[in-house]
Structure formats: structure tokens, C-alpha cells
């Protein structure tokens, strides 16, 4: 087996010990380095040219990616990229990365990643509540784990904030922006139902106080004329059925929350928005 092939299978960067455990000899490794096929990042750490920076950071620090830094690798929703790496290093520390030492489940089989449950626990303990809820919602929705499993790992007074963030998760949202919108509306005190089926309309994102339909549109909204026509028909059907309809974009929910809440409150109170 070739050194390059083995490295490709473990994320393009690994400790020399990992390659030796996979049957590669010291001579094979040395020859690959001499030919320039493999780079020696430092003693005991080898990588392919162009190896992912996040994987390299993890291996160089003898750790694993976790929290927001592992979210994308596991295909989890993430509102904001991390400002610095989030690692799980059992020994050592540095200001260059956020360290989450505790691990409760086995790591990824071959990539430098902690297991998904530990990614979620670390996110709940570390990230702002809404950002953590978005990440965890995605995982629970697709069946990676369940709430009781996470709660078992969030005992004690020090995890009160993490448990509060977990309470924001329902597992029913279909996108990250829907999680943000649901938390926004519920925090404002509105009665919120999610993914509500309405006869003649279909399933709507939110139903507030039983009569205001709110739809939240992502970046792919109205990607073609057929989608536009379908949503216009849905809006008309909802209004004919006695509902009021509001639509908001990703930018509205993320960056204009005060205006959104003002408009929703105005509609709920029967006032005309001018």
C-alpha cells in the first residue's frame, strides 16, 4: 500500500504512528517524503500537499476537531464559521484554539474528529445558545442522537446554560434559518406552531396565534418561475382560507429581527403597517 493512498484515507494528514499501524514501513515513508509526495509538517506528523488546514491543526496539536470546527465535516448546520479552531486535546493548551477536553464517545473511525455526540455537547457548552441550537437541531432531526443521551452528559450546575440551549431544540425545523425564526418568535412571547398542514395550502413554516402564517425563505427561494407560481398560489389559498401571510428572507431573520417582530406584532394586533 502506498503512503499517499493511506494519507488520503485519513484526511490527508496523520501522525507517523498511524501510517505505521497501517502497515507502512519507515523506508516507504522516508522515500515518499524524499520524492516530495508527502510533507513532514514536523517530527511525527505527515501530510499531503494541500491537506485541509483544520485537519492539520488538529493533528499538529495532537487533538481532534470538535464543536463548530467539526460541524461542517459532519454536515451539520452552522450559522457562523468559528473564529479559531475548536479542538479536543487531552493534553496541552493554547490561545490559538478553543480546547474541549472531555470526550464521552469514540472518535471518528479514521478522520481527526470527535464523535458526533461530543460535537453536540461541546457546542452546547461553548457556542451562543441560538448557534448551538441550530447545530444540535440538525443532528437530532436526522437521527444522529436523542435529547436524553445529550442530557445525560450535561449534568450539574456548570451545564445549566448548555441545558437551556438544548431546550431550544425541537428537531422539527427543515433549515437553520427556521430554527432561528422559531426561537425569535417564541422568545417574543408568540404562540408558535411549526410545520403546520393547512388544507388547500400545504405545510407552512409557522402559524402564529392560530391565524398568521409566516414563511421563511432561504437562499434558493424562487429559483425558477414554477417555484414562484407555486408559492403565489399558496399565499392566495391561505388568505382565501382566512389566514394572514407574512414572508421573510434569510437576511430579515438574521439581521433585521427587530423590524420582523414589529411587523408581526402589528399584524397580530390588527394595526395597519405604514
Backbone bond lengths (Angstrom), bond angles and torsions (degrees), N, CA, C in turn:
res aa  C-N    CA-C-N  psi(-1)  N-CA   C-N-CA  omega(-1)  CA-C   N-CA-C  phi
1 X - - - 1.473 - - 1.524 108.86 -
2 X 1.345 116.25 138.36 1.453 121.35 -177.02 1.534 111.08 -83.97
3 X 1.326 115.27 150.19 1.466 120.95 179.45 1.518 110.63 -61.07
4 X 1.327 116.89 -43.92 1.469 120.53 -178.62 1.525 110.38 -60.52
5 X 1.309 116.78 -42.65 1.466 120.94 -179.38 1.525 111.46 -62.13
6 X 1.325 116.59 -42.39 1.460 120.54 179.88 1.519 110.49 -65.65
7 X 1.319 117.04 -43.68 1.464 120.03 179.89 1.526 111.53 -62.83
8 X 1.310 116.45 -39.61 1.466 119.08 177.94 1.529 111.35 -59.34
9 X 1.316 115.85 -32.60 1.462 120.07 -177.57 1.510 114.67 -79.64
10 X 1.349 117.70 -8.60 1.472 120.01 -178.48 1.528 111.55 -122.34
11 X 1.350 115.66 24.67 1.452 119.17 176.19 1.505 114.98 93.75
12 X 1.320 118.39 9.83 1.472 124.99 175.59 1.518 114.27 79.11
13 X 1.327 119.06 0.80 1.459 121.83 177.31 1.523 108.29 -149.68
14 X 1.336 116.18 139.08 1.466 119.17 -177.90 1.521 109.61 -163.30
15 X 1.312 114.84 163.04 1.458 120.59 173.27 1.530 108.49 -76.41
16 X 1.310 115.37 150.73 1.465 120.19 -179.65 1.519 111.29 -55.84
17 X 1.306 117.09 -36.03 1.464 121.58 -179.71 1.525 111.66 -58.60
18 X 1.337 116.63 -37.16 1.468 120.84 179.54 1.525 110.16 -63.41
19 X 1.325 116.51 -42.18 1.464 119.90 179.40 1.531 110.78 -67.55
20 X 1.312 116.76 -38.88 1.460 120.29 179.44 1.531 110.12 -65.34
21 X 1.344 116.47 -37.49 1.461 120.18 179.29 1.523 111.89 -67.16
22 X 1.325 116.49 -20.80 1.464 121.16 178.44 1.524 112.09 -94.91
23 X 1.319 116.35 15.13 1.462 120.84 170.67 1.508 116.51 93.84
24 X 1.320 118.49 6.48 1.459 120.64 -179.87 1.529 110.32 -86.53
25 X 1.307 115.08 140.66 1.465 119.81 -178.92 1.525 110.45 -88.22
26 X 1.325 115.28 162.66 1.461 120.18 176.37 1.528 110.85 -60.80
27 X 1.330 116.62 -37.16 1.458 120.19 179.77 1.529 111.20 -65.34
28 X 1.343 117.19 -43.51 1.466 119.94 178.06 1.531 111.01 -58.76
29 X 1.318 115.22 -43.90 1.458 120.00 -179.30 1.528 110.48 -64.94
30 X 1.318 116.45 -45.47 1.463 120.78 -179.04 1.523 111.15 -62.34
31 X 1.329 117.18 -40.85 1.465 120.73 -179.93 1.535 110.91 -65.09
32 X 1.329 117.36 -39.22 1.472 120.52 178.73 1.521 111.33 -64.85
33 X 1.323 115.75 -38.23 1.465 119.76 177.10 1.525 109.92 -66.95
34 X 1.323 116.68 -42.81 1.463 121.28 -178.99 1.527 111.61 -63.13
35 X 1.338 117.26 -34.55 1.464 121.21 179.50 1.529 112.37 -80.43
36 X 1.322 117.85 -7.57 1.459 121.08 -179.49 1.506 113.98 82.64
37 X 1.340 116.76 7.16 1.462 119.71 178.34 1.526 111.52 -72.87
38 X 1.326 115.23 -28.41 1.460 122.70 -176.99 1.518 109.12 -130.17
39 X 1.324 115.95 141.09 1.468 121.18 178.44 1.519 109.77 -103.12
40 X 1.316 115.72 141.76 1.461 120.22 173.88 1.534 106.97 -98.18
41 X 1.341 116.35 102.54 1.466 120.58 -176.72 1.518 111.03 -67.41
42 X 1.284 116.57 -35.99 1.463 124.41 171.30 1.512 106.08 -167.76
43 X 1.292 117.52 176.71 1.465 120.05 -178.77 1.524 110.06 -56.58
44 X 1.307 115.35 122.88 1.457 120.52 176.39 1.504 115.39 88.61
45 X 1.340 119.28 1.14 1.467 122.24 -179.97 1.522 109.34 -130.17
46 X 1.329 115.84 122.52 1.455 122.78 -178.12 1.518 110.00 -120.08
47 X 1.348 115.71 149.82 1.462 119.62 -178.91 1.510 110.58 -151.48
48 X 1.317 115.56 155.50 1.448 120.85 171.22 1.526 109.13 -80.09
49 X 1.313 118.25 150.56 1.466 119.60 174.25 1.531 109.44 -56.27
50 X 1.332 116.53 133.15 1.456 120.04 -179.33 1.512 114.58 80.80
51 X 1.322 117.36 15.46 1.466 120.52 178.53 1.525 109.93 -58.24
52 X 1.340 118.52 144.52 1.474 120.98 -179.49 1.525 111.58 -54.67
53 X 1.316 116.09 134.99 1.461 120.51 -177.73 1.520 112.03 -63.14
54 X 1.346 116.91 -36.93 1.465 118.43 -177.88 1.520 111.35 -68.61
55 X 1.330 117.12 -41.91 1.461 119.46 176.54 1.526 110.86 -63.30
56 X 1.338 116.07 -41.04 1.461 119.95 179.52 1.526 110.86 -61.67
57 X 1.338 116.62 -43.18 1.466 120.36 179.31 1.516 110.95 -60.48
58 X 1.335 116.32 -41.12 1.459 119.87 -179.66 1.521 111.19 -64.09
59 X 1.323 117.19 -49.60 1.459 120.78 -175.96 1.530 111.06 -68.48
60 X 1.319 117.25 -39.33 1.462 120.48 178.94 1.528 112.13 -62.45
61 X 1.325 116.44 -28.47 1.466 120.60 178.37 1.526 112.44 -98.18
62 X 1.344 114.57 12.34 1.464 120.26 179.29 1.533 111.22 55.24
63 X 1.331 114.84 42.79 1.454 119.58 -178.11 1.520 111.70 -135.68
64 X 1.341 114.82 -166.59 1.453 123.30 179.77 1.520 108.52 -132.71
65 X 1.330 116.19 148.23 1.460 119.90 175.05 1.523 110.12 -69.73
66 X 1.336 116.05 145.03 1.459 120.73 177.68 1.519 109.72 -152.71
67 X 1.322 116.20 -176.21 1.458 123.62 175.24 1.540 109.64 50.48
68 X 1.324 117.62 -137.51 1.457 121.20 -176.46 1.524 112.72 -62.60
69 X 1.323 118.12 -27.95 1.468 121.03 -179.06 1.527 112.53 -73.04
70 X 1.310 117.49 -22.61 1.463 120.91 178.96 1.518 112.45 -96.96
71 X 1.330 117.40 -14.24 1.464 120.77 -174.18 1.525 112.30 -56.50
72 X 1.333 116.40 -50.16 1.453 119.43 -178.85 1.510 113.05 -63.01
73 X 1.333 116.90 -35.49 1.460 120.82 179.99 1.521 111.97 -65.59
74 X 1.332 116.01 -27.40 1.465 120.93 177.74 1.533 111.91 -97.44
75 X 1.322 117.27 4.60 1.457 120.46 178.78 1.517 113.90 72.52
76 X 1.329 117.64 27.67 1.460 121.60 -179.55 1.529 110.42 -91.08
77 X 1.321 116.14 151.09 1.464 120.91 177.28 1.524 109.73 -64.09
78 X 1.316 115.74 139.77 1.465 120.73 179.43 1.520 108.15 -143.61
79 X 1.333 116.69 121.24 1.460 119.96 -178.75 1.518 112.30 -71.84
80 X 1.329 116.77 -44.08 1.461 120.80 -175.96 1.526 110.12 -134.68
81 X 1.328 117.85 136.13 1.466 119.62 176.06 1.526 109.77 -66.87
82 X 1.320 117.39 146.72 1.470 119.44 -178.56 1.518 112.19 -68.05
83 X 1.320 116.04 144.30 1.470 120.77 179.43 1.523 111.15 -73.02
84 X 1.320 117.94 -26.07 1.461 122.63 176.94 1.518 107.51 -144.94
85 X 1.323 118.87 161.22 1.463 120.59 -178.09 1.529 112.04 -62.01
86 X 1.319 115.00 144.58 1.463 121.64 171.46 1.522 106.78 -109.47
87 X 1.340 115.50 114.59 1.454 121.43 -175.46 1.520 110.64 -121.29
88 X 1.304 115.23 161.20 1.461 122.29 169.32 1.520 107.11 -116.43
89 X 1.327 114.69 99.29 1.463 121.38 179.72 1.523 108.16 -113.85
90 X 1.314 116.61 120.82 1.457 120.28 -177.04 1.519 112.03 -72.70
91 X 1.329 116.10 -22.37 1.467 120.25 179.80 1.528 108.65 -134.70
92 X 1.309 115.71 143.03 1.447 120.85 177.79 1.514 112.91 84.87
93 X 1.330 115.85 167.91 1.450 122.10 178.45 1.522 108.58 -158.97
94 X 1.324 116.15 162.03 1.453 121.12 -179.53 1.522 108.93 -160.29
95 X 1.331 116.28 151.33 1.459 120.63 174.18 1.521 111.80 -73.50
96 X 1.324 116.29 -10.24 1.458 120.01 -177.33 1.522 112.70 -78.30
97 X 1.315 117.77 -13.17 1.463 120.28 179.26 1.521 110.03 -147.62
98 X 1.337 114.89 156.92 1.467 121.09 172.59 1.518 107.70 -87.92
99 X 1.322 116.45 127.92 1.465 120.16 -175.14 1.522 111.12 -107.36
100 X 1.332 115.23 129.38 1.464 122.94 176.14 1.536 106.26 -118.98
101 X 1.298 116.58 95.59 1.463 119.98 -171.38 1.532 113.53 -70.14
102 X 1.317 116.45 -40.69 1.459 119.58 -169.50 1.530 112.01 -68.78
103 X 1.319 115.10 132.47 1.467 121.50 173.52 1.520 108.45 -129.24
104 X 1.317 116.15 136.76 1.462 119.69 -176.05 1.520 113.57 -120.78
105 X 1.336 116.91 -10.20 1.458 121.12 -179.96 1.521 108.69 -134.58
106 X 1.330 118.72 162.88 1.472 120.39 178.45 1.529 111.68 -60.43
107 X 1.314 115.70 148.42 1.462 121.46 177.73 1.526 110.16 -72.79
108 X 1.328 116.27 173.58 1.464 121.73 174.65 1.525 109.36 -55.15
109 X 1.297 116.00 148.38 1.461 121.00 -173.03 1.520 113.02 -61.76
110 X 1.344 117.78 -36.61 1.469 117.94 -176.58 1.530 114.27 -141.23
111 X 1.334 118.89 -13.05 1.466 120.83 178.43 1.531 110.47 -98.03
112 X 1.338 118.79 156.92 1.469 120.96 -179.25 1.530 111.74 -78.36
113 X 1.329 114.98 68.03 1.458 122.70 -178.50 1.520 109.52 -133.23
114 X 1.339 117.15 139.77 1.463 118.52 169.90 1.530 107.86 -70.77
115 X 1.328 117.55 166.51 1.455 121.02 177.24 1.521 111.33 -66.43
116 X 1.327 116.37 155.89 1.466 120.81 -176.14 1.525 112.73 -55.49
117 X 1.338 120.94 -45.53 1.471 118.46 179.28 1.527 112.97 -56.58
118 X 1.322 117.88 -37.32 1.459 119.74 178.40 1.529 111.58 -70.52
119 X 1.337 117.41 -33.74 1.467 120.01 173.77 1.529 109.48 -57.90
120 X 1.330 116.47 -44.21 1.467 121.24 -177.34 1.523 111.32 -68.25
121 X 1.317 116.63 -45.10 1.468 120.50 179.80 1.526 109.87 -61.51
122 X 1.316 117.14 -45.44 1.465 120.36 -180.00 1.531 111.14 -63.44
123 X 1.330 117.01 -38.42 1.468 120.31 178.37 1.526 110.65 -64.80
124 X 1.321 117.15 -43.03 1.464 120.91 179.40 1.525 111.42 -63.80
125 X 1.299 116.78 -33.36 1.464 121.32 -179.62 1.525 112.62 -81.45
126 X 1.315 117.41 -19.12 1.470 120.80 -167.53 1.526 114.31 -116.20
127 X 1.321 117.49 -47.18 1.456 121.05 -170.93 1.526 112.07 -80.04
128 X 1.338 117.64 160.46 1.464 119.87 169.99 1.529 109.51 -54.51
129 X 1.330 117.91 146.54 1.477 120.77 -171.98 1.522 115.00 -52.14
130 X 1.323 117.97 -45.08 1.472 119.60 -177.54 1.529 110.55 -66.42
131 X 1.332 117.43 -41.67 1.466 120.40 179.31 1.526 110.67 -64.41
132 X 1.326 116.83 -40.50 1.464 120.03 177.58 1.523 110.69 -64.94
133 X 1.333 116.97 -42.32 1.462 120.69 -178.78 1.525 111.53 -62.30
134 X 1.324 116.51 -39.00 1.468 120.64 178.52 1.528 110.27 -60.63
135 X 1.302 116.26 -48.24 1.464 121.77 -178.06 1.534 110.80 -62.93
136 X 1.335 116.61 -46.55 1.464 121.11 -177.18 1.525 110.72 -69.39
137 X 1.327 116.85 -38.04 1.471 120.63 179.52 1.519 111.04 -56.52
138 X 1.332 116.19 -44.63 1.461 120.62 179.86 1.520 110.98 -58.68
139 X 1.328 115.96 -45.35 1.453 120.38 -176.72 1.529 112.15 -67.12
140 X 1.322 116.13 -44.85 1.463 119.69 179.99 1.527 110.76 -66.71
141 X 1.319 116.52 -38.40 1.460 120.45 -178.81 1.532 111.79 -61.73
142 X 1.314 116.62 -37.57 1.466 118.36 -178.14 1.531 112.42 -90.34
143 X 1.343 116.80 1.35 1.456 120.17 171.68 1.509 116.15 89.60
144 X 1.341 118.11 19.09 1.467 119.97 178.80 1.527 111.64 -64.94
145 X 1.322 116.87 -37.08 1.460 122.04 -177.73 1.523 108.35 -158.05
146 X 1.328 116.62 -175.59 1.459 121.85 179.86 1.528 108.88 -131.39
147 X 1.324 116.46 159.05 1.460 121.29 -175.94 1.535 112.97 -57.60
148 X 1.353 119.57 -45.74 1.477 118.42 -178.55 1.527 112.96 -58.10
149 X 1.310 116.93 -34.47 1.464 120.60 178.97 1.524 110.39 -63.61
150 X 1.328 116.52 -40.40 1.466 120.49 178.55 1.523 110.94 -72.08
151 X 1.325 116.87 -42.13 1.468 120.19 -179.77 1.523 111.48 -60.18
152 X 1.309 116.46 -35.01 1.462 120.57 178.88 1.529 110.79 -60.00
153 X 1.322 116.28 -27.84 1.465 121.58 -178.58 1.532 112.35 -96.71
154 X 1.316 116.52 6.30 1.463 120.52 -178.06 1.525 111.06 -125.04
155 X 1.305 115.62 40.17 1.457 119.78 178.99 1.529 110.90 -79.48
156 X 1.324 115.32 162.25 1.465 120.57 173.07 1.514 113.73 92.79
157 X 1.328 115.01 160.20 1.463 121.77 -177.77 1.523 112.23 -61.96
158 X 1.309 116.91 -33.93 1.472 119.53 -176.67 1.522 112.13 -67.61
159 X 1.334 117.97 -16.27 1.460 121.01 -179.10 1.530 112.34 -104.67
160 X 1.326 116.82 16.54 1.461 119.17 179.13 1.518 112.50 -60.22
161 X 1.324 116.95 -42.42 1.460 121.32 178.75 1.521 111.11 -63.95
162 X 1.322 116.76 -39.32 1.463 120.77 179.67 1.529 110.80 -66.53
163 X 1.332 116.95 -40.85 1.468 120.00 177.97 1.526 111.26 -65.08
164 X 1.332 116.36 -36.67 1.465 120.04 177.55 1.530 110.48 -63.57
165 X 1.329 116.68 -39.78 1.468 120.26 177.28 1.522 110.53 -65.20
166 X 1.332 117.03 -40.07 1.468 120.60 178.68 1.521 110.83 -63.67
167 X 1.329 117.71 -32.00 1.464 120.95 178.92 1.527 112.39 -65.82
168 X 1.324 117.38 -16.38 1.460 121.07 177.26 1.525 111.93 -78.80
169 X 1.313 116.85 -10.54 1.466 122.30 -174.11 1.524 110.42 -92.30
170 X 1.337 116.24 132.49 1.467 120.99 174.80 1.526 112.46 -117.08
171 X 1.325 116.37 -25.54 1.459 119.71 -179.54 1.516 114.30 83.40
172 X 1.339 118.17 10.92 1.470 119.91 -176.12 1.528 113.51 -109.71
173 X 1.311 118.63 -6.26 1.468 120.85 -178.40 1.524 110.63 -72.83
174 X 1.322 115.41 150.12 1.458 120.68 179.67 1.524 112.74 -102.24
175 X 1.328 116.95 -2.36 1.460 120.52 178.01 1.514 108.89 -158.78
176 X 1.325 115.28 164.33 1.461 119.95 179.49 1.523 111.54 -62.62
177 X 1.331 117.04 -39.72 1.461 119.71 -176.73 1.521 111.15 -67.88
178 X 1.323 118.06 -28.43 1.463 120.25 175.95 1.528 110.82 -67.23
179 X 1.310 117.47 -34.17 1.462 120.48 176.71 1.527 109.57 -63.70
180 X 1.328 116.56 -46.15 1.459 121.12 -179.57 1.523 110.13 -61.45
181 X 1.335 116.77 -43.95 1.461 120.55 -178.51 1.527 110.94 -65.18
182 X 1.314 116.94 -43.11 1.478 120.12 -179.86 1.528 110.61 -60.47
183 X 1.316 116.82 -45.72 1.467 120.44 179.63 1.524 110.21 -64.41
184 X 1.331 116.74 -39.75 1.465 121.01 178.82 1.525 111.07 -60.02
185 X 1.329 116.84 -49.57 1.461 120.71 -176.70 1.528 111.78 -67.50
186 X 1.317 116.82 -41.29 1.462 119.31 -179.39 1.529 111.14 -69.82
187 X 1.320 116.84 -35.47 1.461 119.91 178.27 1.523 111.04 -65.97
188 X 1.335 115.92 -26.96 1.461 120.62 178.81 1.525 112.15 -80.90
189 X 1.330 117.26 -4.97 1.454 120.85 176.72 1.514 115.25 93.30
190 X 1.339 117.94 7.48 1.458 120.38 178.84 1.525 110.48 -76.77
191 X 1.336 116.28 149.25 1.470 120.21 170.45 1.524 107.01 -79.44
192 X 1.313 116.98 118.12 1.459 121.98 -170.93 1.524 110.51 -119.91
193 X 1.328 115.31 125.50 1.465 121.43 169.06 1.522 107.21 -112.73
194 X 1.320 116.27 141.09 1.459 120.10 -176.27 1.521 111.53 -116.04
195 X 1.333 114.84 148.22 1.461 122.24 177.88 1.531 110.64 49.46
196 X 1.331 114.52 58.55 1.467 121.14 -174.01 1.528 110.15 -94.15
197 X 1.350 118.62 125.57 1.466 119.97 175.02 1.528 110.83 -79.74
198 X 1.332 116.53 128.97 1.460 122.39 178.01 1.524 108.33 -120.38
199 X 1.331 118.09 123.52 1.475 120.78 -179.42 1.528 111.83 -54.31
200 X 1.319 115.81 131.72 1.448 121.51 178.99 1.512 114.14 82.16
201 X 1.321 116.79 -9.41 1.462 121.26 -178.59 1.527 110.95 -115.03
202 X 1.318 115.09 -44.59 1.456 120.62 -173.43 1.513 109.74 107.21
203 X 1.289 116.55 -164.36 1.461 121.52 -177.73 1.526 109.96 -86.83
204 X 1.334 115.86 129.04 1.469 120.65 179.55 1.517 109.01 -107.67
205 X 1.335 115.72 155.91 1.461 120.09 -176.86 1.524 111.90 -62.98
206 X 1.343 116.09 -49.95 1.462 120.29 -176.78 1.521 110.60 -141.60
207 X 1.326 114.72 146.17 1.455 121.67 169.63 1.519 106.74 -125.40
208 X 1.339 115.92 114.33 1.458 121.43 -177.07 1.520 109.90 -99.74
209 X 1.322 115.77 129.07 1.461 123.24 177.94 1.523 112.92 53.27
210 X 1.323 116.07 24.50 1.449 120.93 173.25 1.513 116.76 82.31
211 X 1.358 118.00 -3.92 1.474 116.45 -177.05 1.531 114.30 -144.99
212 X 1.321 119.43 -7.15 1.468 120.75 177.92 1.527 109.09 -107.23
213 X 1.314 115.28 114.77 1.462 121.41 176.71 1.524 108.72 -85.62
214 X 1.318 116.41 129.86 1.463 121.21 175.51 1.523 108.42 -122.40
215 X 1.309 115.28 124.02 1.463 121.22 176.36 1.527 108.49 -111.73
216 X 1.309 115.71 137.54 1.469 121.75 179.90 1.519 107.80 -114.60
217 X 1.308 116.36 121.86 1.460 121.61 -173.58 1.517 111.27 -104.20
218 X 1.328 115.91 128.81 1.454 121.41 178.44 1.514 111.47 -84.35
219 X 1.338 114.70 -169.31 1.464 120.39 -175.71 1.524 112.37 -65.12
220 X 1.345 117.26 -26.67 1.462 120.42 -176.52 1.526 112.73 -87.95
221 X 1.335 117.16 6.16 1.461 121.69 -176.55 1.527 110.12 -58.23
222 X 1.353 115.94 132.96 1.453 123.45 178.47 1.523 111.46 54.19
223 X 1.315 115.25 51.54 1.455 120.33 178.30 1.528 111.85 -70.86
224 X 1.340 117.07 -15.55 1.463 120.30 176.71 1.528 109.37 -152.84
225 X 1.321 116.04 170.56 1.471 121.43 -177.41 1.526 111.80 -63.79
226 X 1.307 116.52 -34.14 1.464 119.64 -179.96 1.522 110.62 -63.33
227 X 1.342 116.64 -42.26 1.459 120.07 178.85 1.526 110.54 -65.25
228 X 1.323 116.98 -40.07 1.463 120.39 178.34 1.526 110.58 -61.81
229 X 1.316 116.25 -46.00 1.467 120.39 -178.94 1.527 110.74 -63.09
230 X 1.321 117.12 -41.36 1.462 120.90 -179.91 1.528 110.92 -61.65
231 X 1.332 116.45 -43.43 1.465 118.82 -177.59 1.521 111.91 -72.24
232 X 1.326 117.88 -32.78 1.464 120.30 174.57 1.521 110.27 -63.42
233 X 1.315 117.22 -41.59 1.461 120.93 177.91 1.521 111.19 -64.31
234 X 1.330 116.34 -39.44 1.466 119.88 178.25 1.527 110.85 -64.61
235 X 1.312 116.65 -43.43 1.461 120.07 178.86 1.522 110.92 -59.98
236 X 1.339 116.11 -47.69 1.461 119.94 -179.28 1.517 111.63 -62.21
237 X 1.332 116.94 -42.07 1.464 120.86 -179.81 1.522 111.01 -63.19
238 X 1.330 116.44 -38.45 1.466 119.97 179.28 1.525 110.79 -65.78
239 X 1.332 116.55 -43.20 1.467 120.02 -179.58 1.523 110.79 -66.29
240 X 1.333 117.24 -42.19 1.459 121.06 177.19 1.522 110.68 -60.66
241 X 1.340 115.62 -33.45 1.464 120.62 179.34 1.517 113.81 -78.21
242 X 1.325 117.81 1.23 1.460 120.61 176.01 1.517 115.18 98.29
243 X 1.319 117.45 8.17 1.464 120.66 179.29 1.523 110.23 -97.91
244 X 1.304 116.18 154.60 1.457 121.95 168.71 1.530 107.47 -98.37
245 X 1.312 116.13 146.67 1.467 120.15 -173.46 1.530 110.50 -125.78
246 X 1.331 115.86 130.98 1.456 122.88 171.84 1.523 108.21 -125.21
247 X 1.324 116.67 141.83 1.461 121.43 177.61 1.522 108.61 -125.42
248 X 1.328 115.59 138.29 1.461 120.43 179.67 1.519 110.00 -133.21
249 X 1.321 114.50 148.43 1.459 121.47 178.42 1.525 110.01 -90.80
250 X 1.310 115.02 171.85 1.464 121.32 174.82 1.522 110.23 -56.52
251 X 1.333 116.00 -44.77 1.463 120.24 -178.11 1.524 111.47 -63.41
252 X 1.333 117.18 -37.88 1.462 120.24 177.89 1.522 111.27 -59.86
253 X 1.332 115.85 -49.10 1.461 120.44 -175.15 1.526 111.53 -70.30
254 X 1.318 117.30 -34.30 1.460 120.16 -177.11 1.529 113.00 -83.57
255 X 1.336 117.12 -37.34 1.461 119.19 -167.46 1.534 114.86 -122.02
256 X 1.326 117.68 -8.73 1.469 120.50 -179.36 1.522 111.06 -130.06
257 X 1.314 115.87 46.39 1.455 120.23 -172.89 1.530 112.69 -64.74
258 X 1.315 117.20 -37.55 1.457 119.73 -179.46 1.530 110.96 -62.35
259 X 1.334 116.95 -42.12 1.459 120.98 178.67 1.518 110.85 -66.07
260 X 1.331 117.07 -40.17 1.467 120.76 178.38 1.522 110.40 -60.21
261 X 1.318 116.97 -48.67 1.468 120.33 -179.00 1.528 111.21 -64.64
262 X 1.307 117.42 -35.52 1.468 120.48 178.07 1.519 110.75 -63.99
263 X 1.333 116.24 -42.56 1.462 120.03 179.79 1.530 111.45 -67.94
264 X 1.321 116.55 -44.08 1.465 119.45 178.91 1.525 110.33 -61.47
265 X 1.307 117.01 -43.57 1.467 120.76 179.89 1.520 111.06 -62.91
266 X 1.329 116.37 -39.21 1.460 120.13 179.13 1.527 111.26 -63.58
267 X 1.325 116.53 -42.79 1.465 120.50 179.24 1.524 110.57 -65.72
268 X 1.303 116.32 -42.53 1.462 120.04 -178.92 1.529 112.09 -65.38
269 X 1.325 116.02 -31.60 1.456 119.08 -178.62 1.524 112.90 -89.75
270 X 1.333 116.58 -2.98 1.456 120.66 176.72 1.508 114.36 84.10
271 X 1.345 117.33 7.93 1.453 119.57 179.78 1.535 110.56 -83.07
272 X 1.300 115.25 150.04 1.460 120.87 177.62 1.533 108.80 -83.87
273 X 1.300 117.24 133.52 1.466 122.20 178.12 1.522 108.55 -87.96
274 X 1.327 117.00 121.73 1.471 120.64 179.76 1.522 109.20 -123.42
